[in-house]
Amino acid sequence: MTMTVLDIVTLPDKILRKKARPVTSFDDDLQQLIDDMIETMREAPGVGLAAPQIGKSIQLTVIETLPELDDEGHEIEGSRELFVIANPEIVWRSRKMVDGIEGCLSIPGYVGEVERHEEVRLRAQDRQGKKIRLKVKGWTARIFQHEIDHLNGVLYIDQLTDRENFWTEAEFDAIMAESDEEETIPEM
């Protein structure tokens, strides 16, 4: 089975603003779509990709966690975790909220500050349709919330902490250079 890198839909495409339909068939076509989405996410490169971002209005997303780094700052091979989730529903959100900088493959060239729950629990289905429960926190929880928002037609720019907290990547890089802080923004 060959994998294909798919085209990523960008604003103002209307599909990004629609609530996606539930996945009802976990057939070979869906398995191929999942493999293509994983390939597309990795090629982009990104840490998450929702089906509406590749023009499919179904409740499906692929997520790959950030890697762990060794003492020299190199990625530890095999430290990323890949999730394929269909029909996700967040069933619990922590009270603690955390601000963070997000980017999006469907809004290339921009980043913004978004407040998210530090931890969430969700129910979903895996790539075979088996019911699963997940508890995620930190950056992984941020990625899950971002991708699940896509399935509901919501984009990170709808949830900025302030209108002023939205920058081009170049503007943000300049701000970070001035502050001597090192922050990389994974694309979702």
Secondary structure, 3 states (H helix, E strand, C coil): CCCCCCCCCCCCCHHHHCCCECCCCCCHHHHHHHHHHHHHHHHCCCCEEEHHHHCCCECEEEEECCCCECCCCCECCCCCCEEEEEEEEEEEECCCEEEEEEECCCCCCEEEEEEEECEEEEEEECCCCCEEEEEEEHHHHHHHHHHHHHHCCCCHHHHECCCCCEEEHHHHHHHHHHHCCCCCCCEC
